[in-house]
């Protein structure tokens, strides 16, 4: 199927795009309110942690501003990663268009689905409306996701070993160092195994399905492992050529570093001196709670995960509650209005694409990263 045939037609603009519904918004807001009340008001009282909310007034404004600066940096690096991997020479979207897609996706993650599904759906829709072929959209998004999350288990592995062996100051408790590091290593090995899927897996499965009646559905499913494998190999090639894919690699590392910077500044706002290894491990272990299903964007789950992790590291409960609350306010709640605005800006941008020409039809912008892709 050619790229021209695969493009969406004009009346497909709303196809696959999440829409705001009164019922959906009310349900999401109600769930969020309940989670916030449970985590920040009910749980502290039940656990005897004191008035964590009341400590917010003690936060040092200068460190709150530093946290906000790190938050802005995190979105800049995320957008840079997206533009480098998903855009590239053959799909030359502008920085503004990349900003709109990613900020709108951020809002969709909260408002439309848990676990980031809403953001993935919206991003897919935007790229298809830009003229990108379905298979190319899937491969590039897989590469983006793999490269983005590759440094998550890698950081846990490295800092878990450094903390556990005492190279970095902090905790040497096995359950907080070597155990997470071991799990991270397994995750990396399993993820890397996807790159070993044969390049002709789609042809093999399709051929098998044609020879055996009753398994025709395998022909349709065969595109999935092939696409995931292609995306994984693309991400690993980018890591293997950092000098030629610097924007992508810097964007991936910079996003996590900036988020850890937000958390570090949130602790410093209350005068808590937290070792580097501990803040990194606490951040990543706590963020695992984001995988809990049916929780919009990890609201409440991530908060509880981080609070519990840093309490296990031995920090005062009241200060941990307040610091994590500052982190979530800055890193999560503060950008939401901007994301909602970007959602409507993106709709207008898509309409403009229909009138003035799609990104896929623009002259290629010379760049090195496309040679790797």
C-alpha positions, 0 to 999 in steps of 0.5 A: 500500500502506498503512502498516498493511499494510506493517508487519511481523507478530509472527513477523518479529522475526528477519527480516533481523536479523544473528545471532551465529554461531560460525563468523562470529565466529571468521572475523571475529576471525581476520581482525582479528588477522591485520590487526593483526599485519600493520599494527602488528607486521610492517609497522613491522619491515619498514619500519624504523620501530622499536618503535611499540608500545613507545611507547604507554607514553610517551603522556600520560594527560591527552590520552588522557582528552581523546581518550576525551571526544571519543569520547563526544561523537562518539557523542552527536552521531551519535545526535542526527543519527540521531534528528533525521533518521530519527526526527522528529515522525512516528516519535518514538523516544526518546534511549535507543532511538536510542542502542541502534539506533546503538550496536548498528549500530556493533557490527554493522558490525564483526561482520557485514559490511564497509563498514558493511553490517551496521550498515545492515541492523540499522538497517533491521530496527529501524526496520521493527520500530518500524512505519515503512514500507519506503519511508520507512525507505529515504528517511530512511536515505538522507537520514541517510547523505547528510547525514552524509557531505556534510561529508566531501568538503566538509572535504577541498575547503575544507581542501585549498584552504586548505592548498594556497594557504598560508592554513593552515600545513602542507603545500602538496604538490599530491598532499596538497592540491589533488588530494584537493580536486579529487576531493572536488569531483567527488564532491560534484557527482556526489552533488548530481546525484542531487537532479536526478532527476525526482520522477516518475522512478518513474512514468516507468520503471513506465510504460515497463516496462508498454509494453515486454515483457521489461523488467518488472524495471524496474518493481521497480527504479524505486523505487531511484533515486526513493528515493535522489533523495528522500533526497538532496533531503531532506538538502539541504533540511536543510542549506539550513534550518540554523535549522530543522534545527539538531540534524541539521546540528550532529550531522553536523558535530559527529561529524566534528569530535569524531573529528578531536579524538580524532586531535588528542589522540592526537598531543598524547599524544606531544607532537606539535604538528600543524597544524589543516589537516594533522590534518583532511586526514590524517584524511579522506584516511586514512579513504578506506581504509574503503571497501576491501571485505571488511575488517571496519569498515576494520580495518587498512586505515584504520590503514594509510591514516592512518599512510601519510598522516601519514608523507607529511605529514612526521611521524616514523614511530614517533610516527605509528604510536603516535598512530594506534594510540591513535586507533583504540583510543579511537575504534574498539575501546573502544566495541565492548563497549558496542555489543555490549551495546546489540545485546542491549538493542535486541532486548529493546526490540523485544520491548517495542514488540510488547507496549506499542506501536510508536513509529510509533503514539505521539503526534507530538512537535512539532518543526520538522525534520518540516516540512522532511522 
